[in-house]
Structures are given as structure tokens and as C-alpha cells.
Amino acid sequence: MDLFTDVNVTDGQAQAMGRAMLAVARADGTADPRELSLIEELSPVDASASDPVPAELATAFPETAGRELLLSSALLVALVDGDYSDAEKAVVASYADAFGVSADRLEELASSVKAFLMAPLLPLANTSAVVEVSRKLNV
């Protein structure tokens, strides 16, 4: 499963996306090293950059594909440490609201991201470990 294909973003959009992902990582008080590593890989951003306001992101991403890419990226950051906190959910939901994305569609995107995270584990023989990880991700 490949969530991140066929969407071209400008340099400005990449910076906005990096700031959005960083805001999600910092939402629960501290950014986990796994979250920061993922952000650096996907969209390097200055760690001192300010958090974007949702309306700014809506302006920067006028197309559905870019908006869903940003939401999927934000969800990936939120889920990568295994703890999708209420604070992270609130930040992601604020982006979805600004984009006009329904709660149902946001849940579909979250399910796709969870499946993306689980995909490398499915061939493993240690099914109990796979089940444990899936429980942590609420898959």
C-alpha cells in the first residue's frame, strides 16, 4: 500500500506540510524522536518554525489531493509512536475541518494510514506480535 504517490507539491506547500506535521508531533507536549525522524524524512522543516493555523493550510492546499496528502502525513506522524493522543487528534481534526473533510473521511484516511503502518508486519510468522501491534494502532 502506497499512500504517498501522484501528488505534486510546491516548495511552499512542502514547508507548510512540514510545519503541520511538526505541530501534530508537538501537540501532546513533546515531540517523540520517531515523529521527528519521520518529519525529517518526509518534509524537512525548521524545528523552530511556528505552527500553521488551519486557515493558512486551507489556502496553501486548495486541491483535495494535496489536502488528503497533508492529512495522511499528519496522521502518520501522530500514529508512528503508537500513541494517537487526544491533543494530536484535535490538531488533525482542526486541519480536516478547515479543509471541509468529514469525520467519516478522516477516519477512512486514518484507517489507510494504520494499514500502511501494519503492511510490513503482515508476512511475519510471529502472529501474536502482529496482533499486539494492531491493537496498539486500533486496527
Buried (B, 14 or more C-beta within 10 A) or exposed (E): EEBEEEBEBEEEBBBBBBBBBBBBBBBBEEBBEEBBEBBEEBBEBEEEEEEBEBEBBBEBBEEEEBBBBBBBBBBBBBBBBEEBBEBBBEBBBBBBBBBEBEEEBBEEBBBBBBBBBBEEBEEEEEEEEBEEBBEBBEB
